[in-house]
Amino acid sequence: MSGNNAKEVLMRQWEMLRKIPAHGEGITVADLHTSLEADGYSVDIRTIQRNVVDMSAIFPIINDESAKPKWRWMKDANLDIPNLSVPDAVSIKMMQDYLTPLLPKAVLNALKDRFMRAEERLGQIKSPLGRWSDKIRTVIPGQPLQSPVIAEGVMETVQTALIEEHQIKALYKGRFSNDTTEYILHPLAIVQRGPISYLVATAFSYEDVRLYALHRFVSVEDLGDEVAIPDGFDIDAYISRGALSFGSGEPIKLKLRIKSDLKTTLTESPLSDDMVIETEGESFIVTATVQHTWQLKWWIRSQGPQAEVLEPTDLREEFKESLRETAALYGM
């Protein structure tokens, strides 16, 4: 691509601004050069160096003034170079309402500037379209829980390592104690489950895929070494097997005796494609193939007297024992 064309120069400089990170340590001129070359821009390093210096007089980008300076956007800088369209602003505001109860603060802070710009853009509109976001709401089912706090820098380091396919060294705190363990992890994906963010990864040279809650990371270091991805790993297949619902995830034939209120709910929102509901006197018998997970057990418990587990037998016995223990807590 020729650097003489004014339009191409403008597009290249625009891409440079987009590639300068807003978080983390920043990016070197050499890395900018490599990234631009990969995008098809033919330009020498000296030109890039001059460009970033010139742009720093106009845009809030700074470097750390080290031997190999790394450029980044200043904290709380406005990163929106083009003006937001009205539909984009509406979409962003709708996403804000939905994501705020779900995402950890580390992620929300990265989106804060976008949310603010969308609000400002909608505030400039006098037509009914500007009030569109006041007419749409998202209600999340279940008891809302606050997002756990993720240590500063952890999310940014993990995201960067995931994108660049680098191994990380992590100090990880156990769930039931404050003891920490050092892991060498191979990041494979990040999954958001309700208010909790999980890193999907393998550890050391093992191939079994595990989940690591990001709020339990005490510290993280990007090692720069290439990750080893297990053969055939696919994040969608991993999730579909019930990994994020916990438990074994093995399919079971569930049989419930339910009451009319729950029957109405399941008729509208079935448990599975093969679900069948049959009448039994004043009750109903439901059979469905589902995954054996904690999520399933939580759902059944939430139904209270509306649902009785009939099969599998071991699941029924587990519920009977759980109910006996619960009744004992209330002196029954």
C-alpha positions in Angstrom: 0.0 0.0 0.0 1.5 3.4 -1.0 2.1 5.9 1.7 1.8 8.9 -0.7 -1.9 8.9 -1.0 -3.4 11.3 1.6 -6.4 9.1 2.2 -4.2 6.0 2.8 -2.0 8.0 5.2 -5.1 9.2 7.1 -6.5 5.6 7.3 -3.1 4.3 8.5 -2.8 6.9 11.3 -6.4 6.2 12.3 -5.5 2.5 12.6 -2.5 3.5 14.7 -4.7 5.3 17.1 -7.0 2.3 17.3 -4.1 0.0 18.1 -2.7 2.1 20.9 -4.2 0.4 24.1 -6.1 2.2 26.8 -5.0 -0.2 29.5 -1.9 -2.1 30.5 1.7 -1.3 29.7 1.1 0.1 26.2 2.6 -0.8 22.8 6.0 -0.1 21.3 6.6 1.5 17.9 8.1 -1.8 16.8 4.9 -3.7 17.7 2.8 -1.0 16.0 5.0 -1.5 12.9 4.5 -5.2 12.9 0.7 -4.9 13.4 0.3 -2.3 10.6 2.4 -4.5 8.3 0.1 -7.4 9.0 -2.8 -5.2 8.1 -1.2 -4.4 4.7 0.2 -1.0 5.5 3.7 -0.6 4.1 5.5 2.0 6.3 8.9 2.2 7.9 9.4 2.4 11.7 10.8 6.0 11.6 7.6 7.2 10.0 5.5 5.5 12.7 7.7 7.1 15.3 7.2 10.6 13.9 3.4 9.9 13.6 2.9 8.9 17.2 4.9 11.9 18.4 2.9 14.3 16.2 -0.4 12.7 17.3 0.5 13.0 21.0 0.3 16.7 20.5 -3.3 16.4 19.4 -4.6 13.2 21.1 -4.2 12.2 24.8 -1.6 9.5 24.1 1.6 9.2 26.2 4.7 7.0 26.5 6.6 5.8 29.5 9.9 7.4 28.4 11.8 4.1 28.8 14.6 2.8 26.5 11.9 1.3 24.4 8.9 3.5 25.1 5.4 2.0 25.1 2.5 4.2 24.0 -0.9 4.2 25.5 -4.0 6.4 26.0 -4.1 8.5 29.1 -6.4 7.4 31.9 -10.0 8.4 31.3 -9.1 9.7 27.8 -11.9 10.0 25.3 -11.1 7.2 22.8 -14.1 7.8 20.5 -12.5 9.3 17.4 -15.6 9.3 15.1 -18.9 10.7 16.4 -21.4 8.1 17.6 -24.4 7.6 15.4 -27.8 7.7 17.1 -28.6 4.0 16.7 -25.1 3.1 18.1 -25.7 5.3 21.1 -29.1 3.7 21.7 -27.5 0.2 21.4 -24.7 1.1 23.8 -27.1 2.4 26.4 -29.3 -0.7 26.2 -26.1 -2.8 26.7 -25.2 -0.7 29.7 -28.5 -1.5 31.4 -28.0 -5.2 30.7 -24.3 -5.6 31.4 -24.0 -3.4 34.6 -25.4 -6.0 37.0 -23.5 -8.8 35.3 -19.9 -7.7 34.6 -17.1 -7.2 37.1 -16.0 -3.6 37.7 -12.7 -4.2 35.8 -14.7 -4.7 32.6 -17.2 -2.0 33.3 -14.4 0.5 33.9 -13.1 -0.3 30.4 -16.5 0.5 28.9 -17.2 3.6 31.1 -16.1 6.0 28.4 -18.3 4.4 25.8 -21.3 4.6 28.1 -20.7 8.2 28.9 -20.3 9.1 25.2 -23.6 7.4 24.3 -25.4 9.2 27.1 -24.0 12.6 25.9 -25.0 11.8 22.3 -28.6 10.9 23.2 -28.8 14.0 25.3 -28.2 16.1 22.2 -31.3 14.7 20.5 -34.6 16.4 20.9 -36.7 13.9 18.9 -38.5 10.8 20.5 -35.6 8.7 19.4 -33.4 10.3 22.0 -35.7 9.0 24.7 -35.7 5.4 23.3 -33.4 4.1 26.0 -35.9 5.4 28.7 -38.5 3.0 27.3 -36.5 -0.3 27.3 -35.5 -2.3 30.4 -33.9 -5.7 31.0 -34.8 -7.7 34.1 -32.5 -10.5 35.0 -34.2 -13.6 36.6 -33.0 -14.8 39.9 -31.6 -13.2 43.0 -29.1 -10.4 41.9 -25.6 -10.8 43.2 -22.9 -8.2 43.3 -19.9 -8.8 41.1 -16.8 -9.9 43.0 -13.8 -7.6 42.9 -11.0 -8.5 40.5 -7.5 -7.4 41.5 -6.2 -4.4 39.5 -4.5 -5.3 36.3 -5.6 -9.0 36.4 -8.4 -8.7 33.8 -6.2 -6.6 31.4 -3.2 -9.0 31.6 -5.4 -12.1 31.2 -7.2 -10.6 28.2 -4.0 -9.6 26.5 -2.4 -13.0 27.1 -5.6 -14.7 25.7 -5.6 -12.6 22.5 -1.8 -13.1 21.9 -2.0 -16.8 22.9 0.6 -16.4 25.7 1.1 -18.5 28.8 0.6 -16.8 32.2 2.0 -17.3 35.6 -0.7 -16.8 38.2 -1.0 -16.8 42.0 -4.4 -18.2 42.6 -6.4 -18.2 45.9 -8.4 -21.3 46.8 -12.2 -21.1 47.2 -12.4 -22.3 50.8 -9.1 -20.8 52.2 -6.7 -17.9 51.8 -3.9 -20.2 50.7 -2.5 -19.4 47.3 -1.0 -21.7 44.7 1.2 -20.7 41.7 0.1 -22.0 38.3 1.5 -21.8 34.8 -1.7 -21.5 32.8 -2.5 -21.8 29.1 -5.5 -19.4 28.5 -8.1 -20.8 26.1 -11.2 -18.5 26.6 -12.9 -16.1 29.0 -16.5 -16.9 29.9 -18.9 -14.6 31.8 -21.3 -16.6 34.0 -23.7 -14.2 35.8 -21.6 -11.8 37.8 -18.5 -14.0 37.7 -15.8 -14.1 35.0 -13.9 -17.4 34.5 -10.7 -18.1 32.6 -10.9 -21.4 30.8 -7.4 -22.8 30.7 -5.1 -25.8 31.1 -2.4 -25.9 33.8 1.3 -26.7 33.3 1.6 -29.6 30.8 -1.8 -31.2 31.6 -4.5 -31.3 28.9 -7.6 -31.3 31.1 -9.5 -28.0 30.8 -10.4 -26.2 34.0 -12.2 -23.1 35.1 -10.4 -20.3 37.1 -12.5 -17.5 38.7 -10.7 -14.2 37.8 -11.6 -12.7 41.2 -9.4 -15.4 42.9 -6.3 -14.3 41.0 -4.0 -12.5 43.4 -1.5 -11.6 40.6 -0.9 -12.5 37.0 2.2 -12.3 34.8 2.3 -12.7 31.0 5.2 -15.1 30.3 5.2 -14.5 26.5 5.5 -18.2 25.8 3.1 -19.8 23.3 0.1 -21.6 24.7 -0.5 -25.3 24.1 -4.1 -25.7 22.9 -5.6 -29.2 23.4 -6.4 -31.0 20.2 -10.0 -30.4 19.2 -10.7 -27.8 21.9 -13.8 -25.8 21.1 -15.2 -23.4 23.7 -18.8 -23.8 22.5 -18.6 -27.5 22.7 -17.0 -27.2 26.2 -19.9 -25.0 27.4 -22.6 -27.2 25.8 -21.3 -30.2 27.8 -22.4 -28.3 30.9 -19.0 -27.1 32.1 -20.3 -23.7 33.2 -23.3 -25.3 35.0 -20.9 -27.4 37.0 -21.4 -31.0 38.0 -20.7 -33.9 35.6 -22.7 -32.5 32.7 -23.7 -36.1 31.8 -27.1 -36.5 30.2 -29.8 -38.0 32.5 -33.5 -38.9 32.0 -35.2 -36.6 34.5 -38.7 -37.5 35.7 -40.7 -35.0 37.8 -44.2 -34.8 39.2 -45.3 -31.2 38.9 -48.3 -29.0 39.6 -50.3 -26.9 37.2 -48.4 -23.6 37.7 -45.1 -25.2 36.7 -46.8 -27.1 33.9 -47.7 -23.8 32.3 -44.2 -22.5 32.6 -42.6 -25.7 31.1 -45.2 -25.8 28.3 -44.0 -22.3 27.2 -40.3 -22.9 28.0 -39.4 -26.6 27.8 -36.6 -28.3 29.6 -35.4 -30.0 26.5 -36.4 -30.8 22.9 -37.6 -34.3 23.9 -39.6 -33.1 26.9 -43.0 -34.8 27.4 -45.8 -33.8 29.8 -48.5 -36.3 30.8 -51.5 -35.9 33.0 -51.7 -37.8 36.3 -54.8 -37.0 38.2 -54.5 -33.4 39.4 -50.7 -33.5 38.8 -48.5 -33.9 35.7 -45.5 -36.1 34.9 -42.6 -34.5 33.1 -39.8 -36.5 31.4 -36.9 -34.8 29.7 -33.2 -35.5 28.9 -31.1 -32.9 30.7 -27.6 -32.5 31.9 -26.8 -33.5 35.4 -25.5 -30.2 36.8 -25.7 -28.0 39.9 -27.7 -25.6 37.8 -30.4 -28.3 37.4 -30.5 -28.9 41.1 -30.7 -25.2 41.9 -33.6 -24.9 39.5 -35.5 -27.9 41.0 -35.0 -26.5 44.5 -36.3 -23.1 43.4 -39.6 -24.7 42.4 -40.3 -25.8 46.0 -43.5 -27.8 46.3 -44.2 -27.4 42.6 -41.8 -30.2 41.6 -41.1 -33.7 43.0 -38.1 -35.6 41.7 -39.1 -39.2 40.7 -36.1 -40.3 38.7 -33.2 -40.8 38.6 -33.4 -42.6 42.0 -30.1 -41.3 43.2 -31.1 -37.7 42.5 -34.4 -38.3 44.4 -32.5 -39.7 47.4 -30.1 -36.7 47.3 -33.1 -34.3 47.4 -34.7 -36.3 50.3 -31.6 -36.0 52.3 -31.2 -32.3 51.5 -34.8 -31.6 52.6 -34.3 -33.6 55.9 -31.2 -31.4 56.6 -33.1 -28.2 55.8 -36.1 -29.2 58.0 -33.7 -29.9 60.9 -32.3 -26.3 60.5 -35.8 -25.0 61.2 -36.5 -27.4 64.0 -39.0 -29.5 62.1 
